[in-house]
Amino acid sequence: MYNAMTVKRNDLLSEKVIKGLKSRNMDGYYAHTKEEALQIALNLIPEGSSVTMGGCTSSAEIGLTQALKDGNYNFIDRDKETDKRAAMLKAYDADVFIASADAMSEDGVLVNIDGNANRVSAIAQGPKKVVFIVGMNKVCPDTDSALKRARGTAAPINAQRFGLDTPCAKTGSCMNCKSPDTICCQFLITRYSKHPGRIHVILVDEHLGF
């Protein structure tokens, strides 16, 4: 959790973000701690549901990934599947897809960048419900700054942690590359949900993900 003054600021900012999400036909929630976020997430996922995710570090950090593996859920764990493509395709018919955002705006626009596109495509279409886990560190003033954060902060860190041979992995900055290893292949800006009750965003007053 952040210091006391930042917590107050985030309390107020979260209200603005949740209002923005509501105006975009998406549901927002706010948790002060990882434990609170975990409980909100589990309340959104009925037992027996088929659940999967992309590479969601934020989910692991709040304990959700392990809770899904240990609980009464049909958790599709692509890391244990021999056929990774088949595991990814199962996401499109899942009850719940767990994700984070590379960044989001204060008025509720979600920004994600993907390499294989399995994550952004599942966010856009397929699973009956999408639950986002988003640390307040990823909230940006507007969509343009959110896109800059996704490209300039999240992408280089992800390239480094995956051991990819991209310019950003070496410099720490986006070079707008066309490297064979690039993970900046598909850009998804989620500004409105056509289907009410599908997209849920849990904001957490913690530094989560990258």
C-alpha positions as CSV (number, residue, x, y, z in Angstrom):
1,M,0.0,0.0,0.0
2,Y,1.1,3.5,-0.6
3,N,1.7,6.2,2.1
4,A,-1.2,7.9,3.8
5,M,-1.4,10.9,1.4
6,T,-1.2,8.7,-1.7
7,V,-3.9,6.5,-0.3
8,K,-6.2,9.5,0.1
9,R,-5.4,10.6,-3.5
10,N,-6.1,7.1,-4.8
11,D,-9.4,6.9,-2.9
12,L,-10.6,10.0,-4.7
13,L,-9.1,8.9,-8.1
14,S,-10.6,5.5,-7.9
15,E,-14.1,7.1,-7.6
16,K,-13.4,9.0,-10.8
17,V,-12.2,5.8,-12.6
18,I,-15.2,3.8,-11.5
19,K,-17.5,6.5,-12.6
20,G,-15.8,6.5,-16.0
21,L,-16.1,2.7,-16.2
22,K,-19.8,2.9,-15.4
23,S,-20.3,5.4,-18.2
24,R,-18.7,2.8,-20.5
25,N,-20.9,-0.1,-19.5
26,M,-18.2,-1.7,-17.4
27,D,-18.3,-2.4,-13.6
28,G,-15.6,-1.0,-11.3
29,Y,-14.5,-2.0,-7.8
30,Y,-11.9,-0.6,-5.4
31,A,-9.8,-2.5,-2.9
32,H,-7.2,-1.0,-0.5
33,T,-5.3,-4.3,-0.2
34,K,-4.4,-7.4,-2.1
35,E,-6.6,-9.4,0.3
36,E,-9.6,-7.3,-0.4
37,A,-9.0,-7.5,-4.2
38,L,-8.8,-11.3,-4.0
39,Q,-12.1,-11.5,-2.2
40,I,-13.8,-9.2,-4.7
41,A,-12.5,-11.3,-7.6
42,L,-13.6,-14.6,-6.0
43,N,-17.1,-13.1,-5.5
44,L,-17.2,-12.4,-9.2
45,I,-16.2,-16.0,-10.1
46,P,-18.9,-18.7,-9.3
47,E,-17.5,-22.0,-8.2
48,G,-17.5,-24.6,-11.0
49,S,-16.7,-21.9,-13.6
50,S,-14.2,-22.5,-16.3
51,V,-11.5,-19.9,-15.8
52,T,-8.4,-19.0,-17.7
53,M,-6.0,-16.1,-18.3
54,G,-3.1,-14.7,-20.2
55,G,0.2,-14.1,-18.5
56,C,-1.4,-12.0,-15.6
57,T,1.2,-11.1,-13.0
58,S,-1.2,-9.0,-11.1
59,S,-3.5,-12.0,-10.6
60,A,-0.6,-14.0,-9.1
61,E,0.4,-11.1,-6.9
62,I,-3.0,-10.8,-5.2
63,G,-3.2,-14.6,-4.7
64,L,-6.0,-15.2,-7.3
65,T,-4.1,-17.5,-9.6
66,Q,-3.3,-19.9,-6.8
67,A,-6.8,-19.6,-5.3
68,L,-8.2,-20.7,-8.7
69,K,-5.9,-23.6,-8.9
70,D,-6.7,-24.8,-5.4
71,G,-10.4,-24.1,-5.5
72,N,-13.5,-25.6,-7.0
73,Y,-13.0,-24.2,-10.5
74,N,-12.2,-25.6,-13.9
75,F,-8.9,-23.7,-14.2
76,I,-7.4,-24.0,-17.6
77,D,-3.7,-23.7,-16.9
78,R,-1.9,-23.2,-20.2
79,D,1.5,-23.6,-18.5
80,K,0.6,-27.3,-17.9
81,E,-0.8,-27.9,-21.4
82,T,1.4,-29.6,-24.0
83,D,-0.5,-27.9,-26.8
84,K,-0.3,-24.2,-25.9
85,R,-2.4,-23.1,-28.8
86,A,-5.2,-25.4,-27.9
87,A,-5.1,-24.1,-24.3
88,M,-5.3,-20.5,-25.6
89,L,-8.3,-21.4,-27.8
90,K,-10.2,-22.7,-24.8
91,A,-10.2,-19.1,-23.4
92,Y,-12.8,-18.1,-26.0
93,D,-15.4,-20.4,-24.6
94,A,-14.5,-19.9,-20.9
95,D,-16.9,-18.6,-18.3
96,V,-14.3,-16.2,-17.0
97,F,-11.1,-14.7,-18.4
98,I,-8.7,-13.0,-15.9
99,A,-6.5,-10.1,-17.2
100,S,-4.8,-7.0,-16.2
101,A,-4.3,-3.8,-18.2
102,D,-1.0,-2.4,-19.4
103,A,-2.5,0.9,-18.6
104,M,-5.8,2.7,-18.2
105,S,-7.1,6.2,-18.3
106,E,-8.7,8.1,-15.4
107,D,-12.0,8.1,-17.4
108,G,-12.1,4.3,-17.7
109,V,-10.4,3.4,-21.0
110,L,-8.3,0.2,-20.9
111,V,-5.2,-0.2,-23.0
112,N,-3.4,-3.5,-23.7
113,I,-0.6,-4.5,-26.1
114,D,0.0,-8.1,-27.0
115,G,2.4,-10.3,-29.0
116,N,0.4,-13.5,-29.8
117,A,-2.9,-11.6,-29.4
118,N,-4.5,-14.4,-27.4
119,R,-4.9,-12.0,-24.4
120,V,-6.3,-9.0,-26.3
121,S,-8.6,-11.2,-28.5
122,A,-10.1,-12.9,-25.4
123,I,-10.7,-9.5,-23.8
124,A,-12.4,-8.2,-26.9
125,Q,-14.6,-11.3,-27.6
126,G,-15.4,-14.8,-26.4
127,P,-15.3,-15.4,-22.6
128,K,-18.6,-14.6,-20.9
129,K,-17.0,-12.5,-18.3
130,V,-13.6,-10.6,-18.1
131,V,-12.2,-9.7,-14.7
132,F,-9.3,-7.2,-14.7
133,I,-6.9,-6.8,-11.8
134,V,-5.4,-3.3,-12.0
135,G,-3.0,-1.7,-9.6
136,M,-3.4,2.1,-9.2
137,N,0.1,2.5,-10.6
138,K,-1.3,1.8,-14.0
139,V,-3.9,4.6,-14.0
140,C,-2.9,7.5,-16.3
141,P,-4.5,10.9,-16.9
142,D,-5.8,10.1,-20.4
143,T,-5.8,7.5,-23.2
144,D,-2.7,9.0,-24.9
145,S,-0.7,8.8,-21.7
146,A,-2.0,5.3,-21.1
147,L,-0.8,4.2,-24.5
148,K,2.6,5.8,-23.8
149,R,2.8,3.9,-20.5
150,A,1.9,0.6,-22.2
151,R,4.5,1.1,-24.9
152,G,7.2,2.8,-22.8
153,T,6.9,1.1,-19.5
154,A,5.1,-2.2,-19.6
155,A,6.4,-3.5,-22.9
156,P,10.1,-3.0,-22.2
157,I,9.8,-4.7,-18.8
158,N,7.8,-7.6,-20.3
159,A,10.3,-8.0,-23.1
160,Q,13.1,-8.2,-20.5
161,R,11.4,-10.7,-18.3
162,F,10.7,-13.0,-21.2
163,G,14.3,-12.7,-22.4
164,L,13.4,-11.3,-25.8
165,D,15.8,-9.9,-28.3
166,T,14.2,-6.5,-28.8
167,P,15.6,-3.0,-28.8
168,C,13.5,-2.0,-25.8
169,A,14.8,-5.0,-23.8
170,K,18.3,-3.5,-24.3
171,T,17.5,0.2,-23.9
172,G,14.5,0.2,-21.6
173,S,12.6,2.4,-24.0
174,C,10.2,1.7,-26.9
175,M,12.0,2.0,-30.2
176,N,8.9,1.4,-32.4
177,C,10.7,-1.7,-33.7
178,K,9.7,-4.4,-36.1
179,S,11.9,-7.0,-34.4
180,P,10.9,-10.6,-34.9
181,D,10.7,-10.8,-31.1
182,T,8.5,-7.8,-30.7
183,I,5.5,-8.1,-28.4
184,C,3.9,-4.9,-29.6
185,C,1.9,-6.6,-32.4
186,Q,-1.7,-6.0,-31.4
187,F,-3.0,-2.9,-29.6
188,L,-6.4,-3.1,-27.9
189,I,-8.2,0.0,-26.6
190,T,-11.3,-0.9,-24.7
191,R,-13.4,2.2,-24.5
192,Y,-16.9,0.7,-24.1
193,S,-18.5,-2.7,-23.5
194,K,-21.3,-3.7,-25.8
195,H,-22.4,-6.3,-23.3
196,P,-23.5,-5.2,-19.8
197,G,-22.0,-7.2,-16.9
198,R,-19.2,-8.7,-19.0
199,I,-16.2,-6.5,-18.1
200,H,-15.3,-6.0,-14.4
201,V,-12.3,-3.9,-13.3
202,I,-10.9,-4.3,-9.8
203,L,-8.7,-1.4,-8.9
204,V,-6.2,-2.1,-6.2
205,D,-4.3,0.5,-4.0
206,E,-1.1,-1.5,-4.5
207,H,1.7,-1.4,-7.0
208,L,0.9,-4.4,-9.2
209,G,2.3,-5.8,-12.4
210,F,4.5,-3.7,-14.7
